[in-house]
């Protein structure tokens, strides 16, 4: 699933903005309709787009490798617990 940002109108004509997770842009629009809203725009969330420092994960973090020294330190700390 991917995160999508949207802008939509409610039944009173008020503009609402938010985010939701969906399989595709079409599915995101369907979810918005099910909420009783009219979609104005649906775009892939900025958290999922390619970052300047590398690809981003859906949660917003950058993907990068863990160094061996960091992994060893983490493993020792976990063993103590």
N, C-alpha and C positions, 0 to 999 in steps of 0.2 A: 504494500500500500504506500501511497505517496501523500504528502501533505499539500493541500491546496488552500490558497487565500481567496476569499470571495467578497463581493459587495452585492447586496440584494435589497429589495424593497419589501417592507411588510405590508399588510393590508391597509394600513393608514397612510402609506406613502413615505414612511420614514426609512432612510438608508441605514442599513446595518452592515457591519463588516465583521469578518471572522475567519476562522480556519477550520478545516475538517480533513479527515483522512478518507481517501477513496482509491479504488482500483484504477480509475481513469477520470478524465475531465468530464466525460458523459455521466459517469456514475456520481460524480460530485454534484453536477447540476440536478440530477434526480433526487439526491438527498436534500438539496435546497428546496426543491418543489414539495417534497414530503413534509417539510417544516412549514409549508404554507407561505413561502416567500417567492418572489420573482427575482431570478438571478440577473444582475447587471453585468458582472464580470466574474470569471473563475480563472485563476492563473496558478501555475505551479508555485508553491511557496518559496520564498527567498532562501529558506533553510535547506531546501533540496537542490538548489541551483549550484552550479560549479563555483567554488570560492576562489579567491585570488591565490590562496595558499594551498590549493588542492581540492579534490572532490569533497563535498560535504555529505554527511550521512543524514537520513531523515530527521534524526534528533537534533541536528544542528552542529554536531561536533565535526572536527576535521579528522580524516582518517590518516593515521601515521603509525609507523612501526614503533614498538616498544623496544628499548635498548636492553641488551642482555643484563647489564648491571642493575637496571631498574626492575627487571623481572626477578632477578636473584634476591634483591632487597625485599621486594613484595612477598616472595615465597617464604623468606626467613621470618618476616613479620607475621605472616598468616600462620606459620607453624607455631609461633609463640601463643597465639590465641587458642 
